[in-house]
Amino acid sequence: MEQLMSKCRIDAVILDFGGVVAEEGFAQGIKAIARAHSRDEQAVWKAGLEAVWESGYVYGRGGEADFWRLFKERTGISGDEAGWRSEVLSLFAVRPFMRDLVERLRGMGVVTAILSDQTDWLAVLDERQEFFRHFDKVFNSYHHGMTKKEPEFFLLALRELGVEPGRAVFVDDNPGNVDRARELGMHAILYCDRDDFEQQLGRLCPGVFE
C-alpha cells in the first residue's frame, strides 16, 4: 500500500455528483417529461436547466416550488410536480464502480470529496442510497451559496480538504467546470465514459485500478 501511495501524484480526488458519481438524473428526468408531453427534449431540457438556476434553487436562495413554477412558465407544460420529482430522483443512480473506487482511494490515503451544483435533493438521494459515508467531504452549492461557475467554490473545497491545487484532481462531465479547475492549477478530467476516466486517473495515481 505504501508503494502505491508513493506513486500517486495526487492527495485528493474531487468528484462531481450527477454525471460522474451517479447517472445524470436531472437531465434524464426533464427529457422524460418532455417526451411524455410530446415536446422537443432539448428545448425542454434547456428550459429546465435555466429554471433550476434562475429560480435560485441551486444556490439555496429559492426552493423547489420556485423551480417548478418557473419550469412550467418557461415550457408551458402542466403536470404533477410530485410525480416529476419522483421520476427525476429515481434516475440519479449511484454508479457501483465509482463507489468502489472512492473506497479504494481512501484506503490508499487519498482524500475524496463531492463538489456539486445541486439542490436539497442531494441529501434526499443520500438518504435513499447512502453514499455520503464513502466521502471525506461533500460540498453542495445549495448549502454553500456558491457554484462551480465561481472559482471560489473550488478554493473553498481545497482549503477545507487541506490540499494544494496541484495535488488534487477534479472530475466533471461539464467542460466549463473542468476548465475552471485547470485554471486554478488543479488536475482535471472531463468525464466522458468509464474507460477514458480510468485511464486518465490511472496515469495520475498508478496502481489504483490494479
C-alpha positions in Angstrom: 0.0 0.0 0.0 2.8 2.4 0.8 4.4 1.7 -2.5 1.2 2.6 -4.3 0.9 5.8 -2.4 4.4 6.8 -3.3 3.5 6.6 -7.0 0.3 8.6 -6.6 0.7 12.2 -7.8 -2.4 13.4 -6.0 -3.6 13.8 -2.5 -7.3 14.4 -3.2 -9.9 13.3 -5.7 -12.9 15.7 -6.0 -15.9 14.4 -8.0 -19.0 15.9 -9.5 -22.2 14.1 -8.5 -24.7 13.9 -11.4 -22.9 12.5 -14.4 -19.9 11.3 -12.5 -20.6 9.6 -9.2 -24.2 8.9 -10.4 -26.1 8.9 -13.6 -27.3 12.4 -14.6 -30.8 12.1 -13.3 -31.9 15.7 -13.8 -31.2 15.7 -17.5 -32.8 12.3 -18.0 -35.8 13.2 -15.9 -36.5 16.6 -17.6 -36.2 14.9 -21.0 -38.6 12.2 -19.9 -41.1 14.9 -19.0 -40.7 16.4 -22.5 -41.3 13.0 -24.2 -44.4 12.4 -22.1 -45.8 15.7 -23.4 -44.6 15.2 -27.0 -42.2 18.1 -26.7 -38.7 18.7 -28.0 -36.4 17.2 -25.5 -33.5 19.6 -26.0 -35.7 22.7 -25.7 -37.4 21.5 -22.6 -34.1 20.4 -21.1 -32.6 23.8 -21.7 -35.7 25.5 -20.1 -35.4 23.2 -17.1 -31.7 23.9 -16.7 -32.3 27.7 -16.9 -35.2 27.4 -14.4 -33.2 25.5 -11.8 -30.5 28.2 -11.9 -32.6 31.3 -12.3 -35.1 30.3 -9.5 -32.1 30.3 -7.2 -32.7 26.7 -6.2 -29.1 25.6 -7.0 -27.8 28.4 -4.7 -30.3 27.7 -1.9 -31.9 31.1 -2.4 -35.1 29.6 -3.8 -37.0 26.4 -3.2 -38.3 23.5 -5.2 -41.7 25.2 -5.6 -39.9 28.2 -7.2 -38.1 25.9 -9.6 -41.2 24.1 -10.8 -43.2 27.3 -11.1 -40.6 28.8 -13.4 -40.2 25.5 -15.3 -43.9 25.5 -16.0 -43.8 29.1 -17.1 -40.9 28.5 -19.5 -42.2 25.3 -21.0 -46.0 25.7 -20.9 -46.1 22.1 -19.5 -48.6 21.3 -16.7 -48.4 18.3 -14.6 -47.9 16.6 -11.3 -44.8 18.1 -9.6 -44.6 15.3 -7.0 -44.6 12.7 -9.8 -42.0 14.6 -11.8 -39.8 14.9 -8.7 -40.0 11.2 -8.0 -39.0 10.4 -11.5 -36.0 12.7 -11.6 -34.7 11.4 -8.2 -35.2 7.8 -9.3 -32.8 8.4 -12.2 -29.9 9.6 -10.1 -28.4 6.1 -9.6 -25.0 6.0 -7.9 -22.5 4.0 -10.1 -21.2 1.0 -8.1 -17.8 1.2 -9.7 -17.4 4.8 -8.6 -18.4 3.9 -5.1 -15.8 1.1 -5.1 -13.2 3.5 -6.5 -13.7 6.0 -3.7 -13.2 3.3 -1.1 -10.0 2.2 -2.8 -8.7 5.7 -2.9 -9.4 6.3 0.7 -7.7 3.0 1.5 -4.6 4.5 -0.2 -4.8 7.6 1.9 -6.2 9.8 -0.8 -8.9 12.3 0.4 -12.2 12.1 -1.5 -15.0 14.7 -1.9 -18.1 15.5 -3.8 -18.3 19.0 -5.3 -21.8 19.5 -6.7 -24.1 22.2 -8.1 -27.1 20.5 -6.6 -30.2 21.3 -4.6 -31.5 19.8 -1.3 -32.3 16.8 -3.5 -28.7 15.7 -2.9 -29.5 14.9 0.8 -32.7 13.1 -0.2 -30.7 11.0 -2.6 -28.2 10.2 0.2 -31.0 9.1 2.5 -32.0 6.6 -0.2 -28.6 5.4 -1.5 -26.2 6.2 1.5 -23.2 7.5 -0.5 -22.1 10.4 1.7 -20.4 8.0 4.0 -18.0 7.0 1.3 -16.6 10.5 1.1 -14.5 12.6 3.4 -16.4 15.8 2.5 -19.5 16.8 0.5 -19.7 20.3 -0.9 -23.1 21.3 -2.3 -23.9 24.6 -3.8 -27.3 24.6 -2.2 -25.7 24.9 1.3 -22.7 26.9 0.4 -24.4 29.6 -1.7 -21.8 29.4 -4.5 -21.4 27.2 -7.5 -18.7 25.7 -9.8 -19.2 28.7 -12.0 -17.2 30.6 -9.4 -13.5 29.7 -8.7 -14.2 30.4 -5.0 -16.2 27.2 -4.7 -13.2 25.2 -5.8 -10.9 27.1 -3.5 -13.3 26.6 -0.6 -13.1 22.8 -1.2 -9.3 22.8 -1.5 -9.0 24.8 1.7 -11.3 22.6 3.8 -9.6 19.5 2.4 -6.2 20.9 3.2 -4.9 20.2 -0.3 -2.9 22.3 -2.7 -4.4 22.7 -6.2 -1.5 20.8 -7.9 -2.1 17.8 -5.6 -5.8 17.5 -6.4 -7.8 16.1 -9.3 -11.3 17.3 -10.2 -13.6 15.2 -12.3 -16.8 16.6 -14.0 -18.8 16.0 -17.1 -19.1 19.8 -17.7 -16.3 21.2 -19.8 -16.6 24.7 -18.3 -16.2 23.3 -14.8 -13.2 21.3 -15.9 -11.6 24.4 -17.5 -12.1 26.4 -14.3 -10.4 23.8 -12.2 -7.4 23.7 -14.5 -7.1 27.5 -14.4 -6.7 27.1 -10.7 -3.8 24.7 -11.2 -5.8 21.5 -10.4 -5.5 18.3 -12.4 -8.9 17.9 -14.1 -10.6 15.2 -16.0 -13.6 15.7 -18.3 -15.8 12.6 -17.7 -16.9 11.1 -21.0 -17.0 7.4 -20.2 -15.7 4.9 -17.6 -12.7 3.6 -19.7 -11.4 7.1 -20.6 -11.8 8.3 -17.0 -10.0 5.3 -15.5 -7.1 5.7 -18.0 -6.6 9.3 -17.1 -6.9 8.8 -13.3 -4.6 5.8 -13.6 -1.9 8.0 -15.0 -2.2 10.3 -12.1 -2.3 7.6 -9.5 -0.7 4.4 -10.8 -1.9 1.2 -9.2 -5.3 2.5 -8.2 -7.1 0.1 -10.6 -4.8 -2.9 -10.0 
